[in-house]
Amino acid sequence: MRRFEGQTVLVTGGAKGIGAATAARLASEGAQVVVADFDEAAATETAERIGGRAVRCDVTSRADVEAAVAAAAESGRLDVLVTCAGIIRDNLIHKMTDDDWEAVIATHLRGTFLAAQAAQAVMTQQGSGSMVLVSSVSALGNRGQANYSAAKMGIQGFTRTLGIELGPFGVNANAIAPGFIATEMTDATARRLGMEPEEHRAKAAENIPLRRVAFPEDVASVVAFLASDAAGAVNGQSINVCGGTVMC
């Protein structure tokens, strides 16, 4: 399929994990992809692999985000925005520091707001566009992730509001809520717990009806659908990608 032939896509947090898989998937379907990430070297590596462009972007910085959107829209168009930038600073509420809270809220919630705000200026002017914002099933609550859960639930409410405000201009906005995804981030969590990544994945799979964890490519497939014309009537929704776990 070449659903994104001639389209320009910006993926924040696109250097690794879900972001990199999404960038690769959309590029494989014809998109010109701009990979924006705080890790410029990793962003460049991913961009070179898929035939895209890389820009360094701290999503908590308005200047950086607006520059990334401007770089993606050099041709005068921006067709798809995907916001994948994220960090975790897990801790129980009585141990969570101000920095733990603020870093996660700033990266996920402020970063998503800044990217959507900058992108909508281009999309509403051209009368079309699609935004796919990354939330999480942890939005429903998860032990040790008060900061992350709050940010991810905020993204879902933000997405619904974008759908209401931007829909009349031909721009749709949807969120995806992944469950356990096998990435470097979850592998790092496993090691902090004293487990090998494969052991961690196997344990997680026991609680998933499909009896397997998902991979970044699984999420990228859903992003590609939501960003395509096939989802033209889907707006303001949050789609779980979690294998049917109870918390979905």
N, C-alpha and C positions, 0 to 999 in steps of 0.2 A: 504494500500500500504506500501511496505517496500523498497522504492526507494533508501534509503541511508544506507542499511544494510552493516555493516562493514566499513563505511566511517567515517572519522574524520572531524569535523566541528568546526571552530572558529567563534564566534559571538562577535564582540566588541560592547560595549554598550548593553550587553545582559541581564542586570539585570531587566529592566523594559520595559514597552511599546512595541514598535515594536520588539525590540531586544529579549525580553523575549518570546513574542508570536512566533517569528521565531525559537528561541532555542527549544521551546516546540514542534513546528510542525516538525522540522527536527528530533528531538529525537523520536517522535512518529512514524516516518518512519524508525527507525533503526539506526540513526546516533549516534556516540559518540560525544557529544557536550561539548566544552569548552566555558564557559561563562566568558567573560572578561569585567570588569567594574571598574570604579573608586570607586564605592560604593561596597566594598568587602562584607559587610554583606548582601546586597541585592543580589549580584551575587551568594553568597553561598546559600541563600534561594531558588533562582530560580534553581540553579544547583541541589540541593537536591531534588526538586520537580520533576525534569525531569530525574533524574538519570545521571546527567552530572558532570562536574568538574568546579570549579570556580577559577579564578585568578584575582588578583587586577591589574588593568591596567589603567594608565593615558595615553590616546592615543596621547597626545602631547609630550610624552617622548619616544625617540627612544629606550632607554634601556628597558622600560616597554613593549613596543610593541614587540620588538624582543624576550623578555622573554616569552610573551604570545604565540607567534608563536612557539617558541621552545617547550613550554609545550604542545601545541596542537599536535605538530609533533613528540612527543616522540617515537611513533611507527615507525617513518621513513616516514610517509605520512601525508599530509594535503590535503583533497579533496575539501573542500568548505570554503571560507572566506566570511563572511557577515559583513559589516561595518555599524553599527547602532548608534555609539556614537554621541551624539549631544547636544548642548545647544542653548538657544536663549538669546540675549541681545538686545531686540527691542528698537528702538528709531528713530525719524526722523533725517535726515542727519545733520541738523544744531545743533542737541543736542547729536549726537553720539560721545562718547569719544574714545580715542585711545584704552583704555582697552576693550570697547564694541566691537570694530572692531577686535582687535587682538585675543581676547578670542574665538570668533566665528570662525574666519578664521583658527586659530590654531587647534581647536577641530575638525571641519568638514573637512577642506581641508588638513592640515598637517597630521591630524590623519589618514585620508583615505590613503594618500600617504605612510605614514610609514607602515601601515598594509599591503598594496598591495605590497610594495617593499620587505618587509620581507617574505610575503607568496609566492611571485613569485619565490624566490630562491629555495623553496622546490618543488613547483608545476612544474616548468620547468625541474627540475632534474628528477622528476618521470614521466614527459611527459603527465600529465593530471591535471585537476583541474578546479574549477569554482569560480569566484568572483562575488558577488552581492553587489554593493555599493549603499548606500541610498542617493539619492538626494531629490528633492522636486519640486512640481509645482511652488513654490515660486522662483525657478530659473528664471522664466519668469518675475519676478518683483513683489514686494508686498510692499505696503506702510508701512514704519517703519522698513523694514527689508533689508536695503541696504547691511549690512554685511552678513546676512543669504543668501540672493539671490545671492550675488557674490560667496559665498562658494559653494552653491548648483549647480550653473551653472558651476563652475570650476570642480566639480565632474563629470558632464556630459562630458565635454571635456576630462577630465582625463580618463574616462571610454572608450571613443572612441579610445584614444591613446593606452591604455592597450590592447584593442582588436586587434589593428594592430600589436603591438610589441609581444604580448604573444600568439596570435593565432597559429603561426607556431610551437609552442612548445606544442600544445594540450591543451592550457589553454584559456577558454573563460571568458570574463568580460562584465557584463551588469549592468545597473543602474535601480533603480526603483525611481519614483517620486510621492510620496504620496501627496494627497491633504489634506483636513481636516480629521484628524484621532483623534478619541476620546481617548486621553491618559491623564496621569497625567499632562503632559506639557500643553496641550490645556485647561485642567481644571484650571490650575494655571493662565493661561492667562485670562480665563473667570472671575476669582475672582479679578484679577487686574483691570478688566473693570467694576467691580461692579455687575457682573452677576453670577447666579448659573450655574454650568456646564450644566445641562439639558436645561436651557434656551439658553445657548450659542450654544449647539448642534442643537437645534431646529431652531435657527436663521440661522445657517450655512446651514442646510438642505434645507432651502428655495431657496438657490442659486445653488443647485445641482440637475441636471435632474432626478437622481434616487430618489430624495427627502428623502435621508437618508445620514447620515455621515458614514464613514467607521470606522472600528475598527482594532486594531493591527492584529487580526487573518485574516482579509481580505488581508492585506499586506503580511503576512506570507505565504499565499497560493501562491501569485505571486512569492515570493522569492523561495519557494520550487520548483515551475515549472522551474524557471531560473537556479536553482542549479542542476536540474536533467538531466538525459540523454535525456529527451523529448525536451529539449532546446539546444541540442548539436550543432545545426546549427545557433543558435542565438548568436551574438557576437557584442560587441561595441554599443549596443542599450540602449535607455532610455525608460522605460515603465511607463506610467502614471497610477496611481491608485487613481482616483479622482472622480469617478461617472459621468464623462462627463461634468465637469464644463467648462465654456467658456475659462478660462485661461489654460486649458489643451491643 
